Amino acid sequence: MVHCFNGMTGLHHREPGMVGAGLTDPRAWLELIADGHHVHPAAMKLCCSCAKERVVLITDAMQAAGMPDGQYTLCGEQVEMRGGIVRTASGGLAGSTLSVDAAVRNMVELTGVSPAEAIHMASLHPARLLGIDGQLGSLKVG
């Protein structure tokens, strides 16, 4: 699920929608932008509670990542970054300024997963998703 929770039907007790499908289907991988803006920390915790072994941390970072607040463009559209959050003129989120290491820290701090679990979400899980975990995504002796 690309950008889990973003741009998809939400979770409702009578209509579980795309989010409900992703949380309950063991075949689904949940790509999560763990910046605390795209997805509320409680929703991040829900992903971990239901599908911790299927969470893949992504950044959705755009050109403003690592830059100071100001005006930028995204796909030819003017966007503004304030406090690290990038928005369109209408107020919608426009990518992120998240780095992978910050996503790992956010998962630990905002959801309570262990550092090892968060690191796996940024390394081993993406490798498993791509079917290359035999070569990439983890360290082992030798």
C-alpha positions as CSV (number, residue, x, y, z in Angstrom):
1,M,0.0,0.0,0.0
2,V,1.7,3.1,-1.2
3,H,1.6,5.9,1.3
4,C,-0.6,4.0,3.7
5,F,-3.5,6.2,5.0
6,N,-2.8,8.9,2.5
7,G,-5.0,9.4,-0.5
8,M,-7.1,6.3,0.2
9,T,-10.3,5.4,2.0
10,G,-9.9,5.4,5.7
11,L,-10.7,2.9,8.4
12,H,-14.3,2.8,9.5
13,H,-16.0,0.1,11.6
14,R,-18.6,-0.7,9.0
15,E,-16.4,0.0,5.9
16,P,-12.8,-1.0,6.6
17,G,-11.7,0.5,3.2
18,M,-8.2,0.3,1.8
19,V,-6.6,0.8,5.2
20,G,-8.5,-2.1,6.7
21,A,-7.6,-4.3,3.8
22,G,-3.9,-3.5,4.2
23,L,-3.9,-4.0,7.9
24,T,-5.7,-7.4,7.7
25,D,-4.3,-9.0,4.5
26,P,-1.0,-10.7,5.2
27,R,0.0,-10.2,1.6
28,A,-0.1,-6.4,1.9
29,W,3.0,-4.3,2.6
30,L,2.3,-1.0,4.3
31,E,4.5,1.9,3.1
32,L,4.5,4.5,5.8
33,I,5.7,8.1,5.8
34,A,6.6,8.2,9.5
35,D,6.9,12.0,9.9
36,G,4.0,12.5,12.3
37,H,2.3,14.8,9.7
38,H,1.3,12.4,6.9
39,V,0.1,9.8,9.4
40,H,-0.8,10.5,13.0
41,P,1.3,8.7,15.6
42,A,-1.7,6.7,16.8
43,A,-2.3,5.5,13.2
44,M,1.4,4.6,13.0
45,K,1.0,2.5,16.2
46,L,-2.1,0.8,14.7
47,C,0.0,-0.3,11.7
48,C,2.6,-1.7,14.1
49,S,0.0,-3.5,16.2
50,C,-1.6,-5.1,13.1
51,A,1.2,-5.5,10.7
52,K,4.6,-4.7,12.2
53,E,6.4,-7.3,10.1
54,R,4.9,-5.7,6.9
55,V,5.6,-2.0,7.5
56,V,8.1,-0.4,5.1
57,L,9.4,3.1,6.0
58,I,9.5,5.5,3.1
59,T,10.3,9.2,3.0
60,D,8.3,10.7,0.0
61,A,11.0,13.4,0.2
62,M,11.0,16.2,-2.3
63,Q,13.6,18.8,-3.2
64,A,13.0,20.8,0.0
65,A,14.4,18.0,2.1
66,G,17.3,19.2,4.2
67,M,16.7,22.8,3.1
68,P,15.5,25.9,5.0
69,D,11.8,26.9,5.1
70,G,10.8,28.7,1.9
71,Q,9.2,28.4,-1.5
72,Y,9.9,25.4,-3.7
73,T,8.4,23.7,-6.7
74,L,7.0,20.2,-7.0
75,C,6.0,19.0,-10.5
76,G,5.8,22.6,-11.7
77,E,3.6,23.7,-8.8
78,Q,4.6,26.2,-6.2
79,V,4.8,24.8,-2.7
80,E,5.8,26.2,0.6
81,M,7.8,24.6,3.5
82,R,7.3,25.9,7.0
83,G,8.6,24.0,10.0
84,G,9.7,21.2,7.7
85,I,6.1,20.6,6.4
86,V,5.6,21.2,2.7
87,R,2.1,22.3,1.5
88,T,0.4,23.3,-1.7
89,A,-1.3,26.7,-2.1
90,S,-4.6,25.0,-1.1
91,G,-3.0,23.6,2.1
92,G,-2.6,20.0,1.1
93,L,0.6,18.1,1.9
94,A,3.1,18.1,-0.9
95,G,5.7,15.4,-0.3
96,S,7.8,15.4,2.8
97,T,11.2,16.5,4.0
98,L,11.7,13.3,5.9
99,S,15.0,11.4,5.9
100,V,15.2,7.6,6.5
101,D,17.1,8.0,9.7
102,A,14.5,10.5,11.0
103,A,11.7,8.0,10.0
104,V,13.5,5.3,12.1
105,R,13.8,7.6,15.1
106,N,10.2,8.7,14.8
107,M,9.0,5.1,14.8
108,V,10.9,4.4,18.0
109,E,9.8,7.7,19.7
110,L,6.2,7.9,18.5
111,T,5.2,4.2,18.4
112,G,7.4,2.6,21.0
113,V,8.8,-0.1,18.6
114,S,12.3,-1.1,19.4
115,P,15.2,0.4,17.5
116,A,15.9,-3.0,15.9
117,E,12.3,-3.2,14.7
118,A,12.3,0.3,13.3
119,I,15.6,-0.4,11.5
120,H,14.1,-3.5,9.9
121,M,11.2,-1.4,8.7
122,A,13.8,0.7,6.8
123,S,16.0,-2.0,5.6
124,L,15.0,-5.7,5.8
125,H,11.3,-5.2,5.1
126,P,11.9,-3.2,1.9
127,A,14.3,-5.9,0.8
128,R,11.7,-8.6,1.5
129,L,9.1,-6.6,-0.4
130,L,11.4,-6.6,-3.4
131,G,12.4,-10.2,-3.0
132,I,16.1,-9.4,-2.5
133,D,16.4,-10.1,1.2
134,G,18.8,-12.9,0.5
135,Q,21.3,-10.3,-0.7
136,L,20.3,-7.0,0.9
137,G,18.6,-5.5,3.9
138,S,20.4,-7.1,6.9
139,L,23.8,-7.8,8.3
140,K,25.0,-11.2,9.5
141,V,28.3,-12.7,10.5
142,G,30.5,-13.4,7.5
